[in-house]
Structures are given as structure tokens and as C-alpha cells.
């Protein structure tokens, strides 16, 4: 059997961290199984869907390294949905209902007041042809509901294990609105059948939908896919994601300097039994992926943890992998410079501050001018190398008697303008004698 999954975003906004996690789960399983992923653009809402958002979705997935095998737009498949709807109507499974939203709300309130479940009472099924004609003559247009069997639907979920949905506890779902627009459920099932989707992997907020979709799959004669529903994201404190974090987009994270593999590594590992650690390739994430590793508790998305993972990736990254991006940041000072500063980076744009230390000008911090002056007197002349810093600090120690933090901190502050940073033994040769001498004198250089 050919494994086929799908990622189905709506082009009504940008991809955010929750969307990306859903996409990633599908891609990792497909890669591990040697399967394929369909990128399905759910653009049946013609009023809200835009090509700009669709292009943004594709651009973000490409930046992340998630390549799809096939792409389809639902807006090009209305004929298929109409045919499926007619098949369900002919089978007596799709029926017209005429209640307004206000009337339905009153029914829900009455049910709740009498301690009954707020399930649609199927009053529309009792309408005669004359009743329907009268309602339509009054200007009412029907919405179309799917007639559930009332049976229990069972499946073994890839994440949650054995699942059971009693469709008698559900309202007959509306598949087509009064204006003729298709809601999510029917087009989704039709596409899954036509594109031979074998596995549907999504958030656990769709568990109840699965009971409905199973019935529609059967009614349309489609092959039943396997279902996998993973827990949703929460914030670091265990509560629902804040609006700001929950809406974090790929473009925003890329703009801040996060690496694609940072986001993928973090989202692949949170909520699983694996440690949340950086991985350098999607293939490695796929090799380590298993539904059995996904826990039942919500996955915690922690921006601080994201920074930690990003830092770990940068610290092991070779110069060749970042050379072009360093140039774009005007911070390419060669491989020696990169190797000297990468261990101190959290986000790649942080490198700009260290490039300024090397090139100047910076404002030196000279708290004790007499100490700095004494250090300048023993500053080595000529070209510096990896041994120069130790020789220099030994000379300053001998001249001033300073040692430990009292020796190293004022030298770092004067030479870099910072209290901390990369190893001075590596930075000192890049700063050079001329700038070092000026900075020890308190001059901007």
C-alpha cells in the first residue's frame, strides 16, 4: 500500500506554530514510511481565501524544508463535491433543513433547560413537500444536513489507541450552507477518497469529527484511512497558548533569526518521550519519529526553549553553512571569526554585535584609567595569534598585581565594551594592536 498523507491549510492567514506542528507530524510519518504528502489548499471560502496567503504558505513550507509531492486546490474541485452531495441526497443521507440560527439557538436553550443534550431534533425530516414549498416561498433557503446512523463508530487511533464515538450523541452535521457553500467536512472526505489518502494526522480537537467522517467515507464508498490525533499546544505554564505566541508565524520567526531546523526540532520533540534537542536534518527527525512516543498531555511550547534549541544549532554550525547569511548581515569576518563567536550566539543576528567588536568603532568601558594605561604599556606589538592573549594578560598581571576577575574583567570591558562574550584569546588577534591600544586609552575605536 502506498502511504499518502495530506496537509490542508486554509489560505486565509499565515501559517502559525500550531499549523506547522500539524504539517510536521504528517511529513515525518510520510518520510519514515517512504510515503507522500499532498498539499491541499482548502480555499472553498472564496471570499476570505487569497492567492497571497496561498503563496505565503508555500514559501513558508519551502523555507522549513517541507517539500510536498502533489498540490491541489479545493476551489478547483467544486464539481466533485457537487457530485458527492448528489450521491448522498439520492441515498437519503443529505436532507434540507430550514431553521434559522435564532430558531436553532432557542432549541439548544430549551434542551439545556430540560437537561437534554443539545442535539438537533431532526424536525426537518418530518417536513412534507408542501411544507418545504411553503418555507421556500417565504424566502427561506435550506441548509443541508447529513443523516447520521446513530451507531457507535470505533477505530484504533495511531496516537490515542482505541476510540469510540456514539453518533447518536451528535447533531446531524451541516455539510452545505444556505448559500450553497460547502463546509469543511464533505470536501475534505471527497478529497481524501479521490487522492487516496491513507492516513489522517491532525490535532485532537478533530476526534469527534472522525466519527462523522467515517460515516461519510462509508456512504461514498471510500477506503477508510487510519486516524491519528495528537494533543494540542499549550504555553510554557501549561495554560492555553497566548494569542501572541499562538499566532507566531514562520515569517516572523525567520525574521527574528531562528533556524528552520530549530522550529522543526522543537515542534517534533515537545510532547514526546524524546528530549527536546536540536537536530540538523529533517531526515534525522523522521528516523526518530514514532506515534508511540507522543504523550497524551498537551505539548508545551516554550519560546525560551526555542531559543535554547536555536543556540545549540548555531554552536555546531560550520562556517560554510552560514557564510552567505553572514554576508547578508554585513557580519562575515571569515571562518576564524565565526568559530570564535558562534558559541555565544542565540540567534544569528547576534553576530552583528561581535562583528562591531572586531571592526569598531565601539565605546570602550574604562572604569580604572590607571589600570588600563598600565595594560597599554605592556601591549604586544606586531601581529597577534592564539598565544598573544595569555602572554598579554601575564604581563598585565606582573605589572599591576591584578589577578582573576580583577584582571580579566576590566581588560574585556575596555577591549570589547562588554562584560561577557567570546573567548578573548580568539577575539584578541581579530581586534589587533591598533584598536586595542586606542581602546585601552579610552578612545572610541
N, C-alpha and C positions, 0 to 999 in steps of 0.2 A: 504494500500500500504506500502510495506517495503521500508524505506528510505535507500538509498545507495549512498555514495559519494566516490570520489577517489582522492588520492594524487599521482601525476605521475612525480617523479623526474627522470632525466637522470643521470646514473652513470658515468658521465664524469667529475665530480668535487665534491667538498664538498658542503653540504647544507649551504647556507648563510641566512642572516636575511630576505631577500625577499622570499626565498623558505619557510622558517619557518612560515612566516605570512600566506602564502597560505595554508600550511598544517594545521595551527591552525584554520583558518576560517572553513575548512572542518570538522575538528574534533569537534569543538564547536557546529556547527549546528547539526552534527550527534548525539552527546551526548544529546543535548537538545531535539531532536526529537525521541530519542530511536533508532537511526539508526546505520548503519555500515559504516566502511571506508575500501576501498580497497587500498592497497599499490601497485601501478602499476609501475614497473621499466621499464622505456622507454629506452630500450637498443637495439633498431634496428640499431643504429650506432655501428656495431661490432668492427670497427677499434678504436673508441675512448672510448667505454664503458669498464670498468674494474670491476672485482669482488671486488677488494679492495675498490673502491668507493661505490659499492653497499653495502658492509658490513659496510662502514662508515656511509652511510645514515641510515641504520637500527640501528646502535649503537647510532647515534645522536638522532633519534626519541625516542628510548628507554630511553635515558638519560633525555629527555624532558618529558617523561611520556605519550607520544602519542602512544598508542597501536593499531595496525591495526587488523582487523578481518579476512582479507584474503590478500594474496600476489600473484602477477602474474608478470611474465617476458615477455615482448613483443618478446624477441628473441626466445621464445618457441612457438610462435603463427603465424609464417610466413605462414603456410598452410591456416589459417583462413583469412589472408589478401589477399593471392592469390585468394582464392575462392570469396571474396568480389570484388576484382578487376575484375575478370572474369564476375561476375554478372553485373557490371557496363559497361564493354565492350559489353556484349551481348545486353544490353539495349541502346547502342549507346551513353552512357554518359561519357565514358572514351575513349579518342581518342589520337592517336600518333601524335606527333609534332617533327619536325626535326631541328628547328632553333638552331644555336649555341648561346652562351651567347653574343658574339660580335654582331651577327645579331639582337638579341633582344634589345641590348643596342642602336643600330642605330635606330631601330623602335621607342624606347622610346624618343630619342632625336628629331626625326622628328615630333612626336606627340606634344612634348612640344614646339617646334619651331613654330608650326601652331596652338598653343593654344587649342590643343585637349587633353583630358585625356590620360595618358599613359596606355591605356588598350589594352591587346593583341587582335590583329585583326582577330584571328581565321583563318589565312591563311592556317593552316594545314588541316582544314575541306574541303578545296577546292582541296586537292591533290587527284589524281586518284591512282588506284592500280599501274599503270605503273610509276607514279611519285614516289611513295613510294619505289617501287622496285629499281628504278634508284638511289635514295638517299642512300638506304641501300647498293647498290653495290659499292657506293663511300666510304663506311666505316662509314656512319652515323648511329647512333642508336637513336631510338626515346625516348623521354620522354613522359609521359602520362598526359594529362590534363583532368580535369573534366569539362564537358559542363554545365555551369550554365544556369538557366532558364531565367534569365533576369527579374525575378519578384521581387517584394518587399517582404522581409521577416520580419515579425513582431513578437515580443514576449514581455512579461512583465518581465523585469529583476527584480530579487529579491532585488537589490541594487539601480539600476538606473531608475526603473519604465519602462514605455512603450518605447520600442526601435524599430527602423526600419532600415533595411539595403537594399538598392537597389542593387541587384546583377548585374544589367546592368552596374553599375559603376565599377565593379570589373573585373580583368582579370580572365579567366578560370584558376584555380589553378593547379599547377603541383602536382600530387599525387605520381608519380613514376619517379625516375631519369633515366638517360640514362643507368646507370649501373645496373638497376633493383632494386635499393634500395628504400624502401618506405619512403616518407617524413612523417612528424608528423600527418597530418590530417586524412588520411584513417585509419591507425592502431588505432588511438585514437577513432574514431567513431565506428569502428568494436568492439573494446573492451567495449566501453560504452554500446553498444547493447547487446553483449554477457554476460556481467557481470551485466546487468540490473541496470545501474547507473541511478538514478532518478534526481540527482541534480549535476550540474557542477558549482563549485565555484572557481573563478580564478581572476587574475588581469584584469584591464580594457583594457590592450593592446591586449586582445583577443576578444574584442567586434566584430570587423569586421569579424574575423574568424567564429563567431557564425552564420552569415548569410550563409556562405558556408557549415558549418557543418549541419545546419538544412536541407539543400537540400540533403546532403548525407544520413542523417538519414532517410529521406523520401524514397530515392531511394533504400535503403537497407531494408526497411520495419520495421525499428526500432521504439521503443516507444520514443517519444520526451522528453528529460529531461528538467527540469527547469534550467535556467541560472542565475548566479549571478556574476556580475563583479564589484570588488571594486577598488578604486583608488590606485595608486602605492605609494611607499615610496619616500619621499624626505628628504634632510638633515634638520638640525635644522634651517637653514637660508632660507628654502623654495625652495632652488635650488636642482637639481638632486643630489642624493647621491654621495659622493666622492667614488672613486674606493676603497679606504681603508675601509671605513665604509660599503659600499655596498657589499663588499666581506667578511665581518665579518662572520666567520664560528662558528658553535656550539662548535667545539672542542677548538677553540681559546678563546671563551667566558668562557667556562668551565675551561680552564687552567688559566684564569685570576682570577677565583674565583667567578664568577657570579652564582647565584642560578638558577635552571631550571625555577622555577615559576617567577623569575624576568623577564626573557626574554618573557615568555608566557604572563604575566600580562601586560607588556609594549606593546607588539605587539597586544594584544587583545583590548587594550583601545585607543591607538593612532588613530586619525582619526574618533573617535566616539563621541557621546554626553556624554559619561561617563568620569569622572575624571580618569586620569592616576594614579592609585593607586595599591599597591601590593595586590595580592590575594594569599591565601595559598594553594588552591587546584584548579585543572582543573575543577572539578565539579562546583565550585562556579563561575568560568568564564563562563561555559556553561549555568548556570542558568540565568546569566545576559546578555547573548548574544542575539542579535536581529539584523537582517539586517537593520531594520528601523533606528537603531542608527548610522549606518555608513554614514558619510557625503560625499559630492561629491568632496570636496577639497582633495588634496593629504595628506597622513598621514605623519607627521614629526617624523623621527627617530632621537632622540637626545641622544647621549651617556651619557651626563651629567644627563639627566632624567633617563636613565637606572641605573646609579649609585644611584640616589635618591631612586628609587624603591627597589634596592637591599639592601640598608641600612635599609629601612623600614622593609623589610622581616627579616633581621638578628636581628633587635632590638626586634622583637616579638617572636623569635625562642627559643624554650625550649632547655635546655642542652642535653636532650636525643636525640634530632633530629640532633645534631652536634657532639656528643661525639666521634664517630668513625672518623670523618673527622678532628677533633681537634687532635686526636692521630696521624693521618697520617701527620699532620703538625708539630708534636712534640710540641704541644701547649695545651695539655689537662692538666689543673691545677685544675680541679674539678668544680663542679657546682657553688660554691661561686665565683670563679674567672670568669666563663662565665657570670654570672649575673652582675658582676662588670664592665665588659669591653664591653659587646655586644652593648650597646647604643652608643659606639664610633666607631663602625666598619662600613666601607663602603663595603669592600669585605672581605670574611672570612680570607684570608691570612694576613690581617692587624693584626689579633690576635697575630701573632708571636712577634711583637714589644712589646706588653703588657706582653707576657709571659716572655720576657727577663727582663722587669722591675721587675717582681716578683722573678725570679731566679738569675738574674745577669749573668755575670757582665755587668755593664753599666758604662759609663763615666759621673759622676755627673757634673752638671753645678753649680759652686760655684762662684758667682760674688763678694760676700762680705764675706770673710772668718771669719771675726769677728762676723757677724750676725749668720753664720752657727755654729760657735763654741759655741755661747751663746745658740742656739737652742739645740745643743748636750748636753749641761749641764742639761737641763730640760727634756731630752728624757725619757719617762717612761721605767721602767724595767719590764721584765716578758712577759707574753702572752698578745697580743693585741686583742681587739674586736672592734665592731662597734662604741663604745663610745670613744675609745682611741684618735682618731684624734682631736676631739673637745677639749678634756682635754689637749692634747699636744699644740695645737695652742693657747689656752687660756694662758697656761704657758709661751709660747714664747712671746706672746703679753705683758704679765705682765713684763717679764724680759727686753725686748728690746724697748717697746713702739711702735713697728710697728703694723700697722693695715691695713685692706683692702688688696689691691693688693701688697703693700709693705711687707705685712706679708705672704700672701699665695703663691705669685709667686716664691720668692726665695726658699721656702720650697719645692714646687713642682719641681723646676728645679734641686735642689740638690738630691731629693729622686728618681726622675724618669728620669732626663736628658731631659725632655720635657717641653715645655711652656704650653701645654694643654693635656687633656686626661680624663680618667675616674675619677669619684669622688674619692678624696683622702681618704675619710672616709672608702670606700670599699677596696681601694688598700693598705692602710697603714698596716692593720693586715696581709696581704699577704706578704708584704715586710719584716716585722718583725724587732725586735730591732737590731739584729746584723748587718744586711745590712744597716739599717737606720743610725746607729751610724758611720759606715765606710764612707757612702756617705756624711754625714754632715761634715766629716773631709776632704772631697775632694778625698777620696780613691776610686779606681775602685773596685766595689763590686756588 
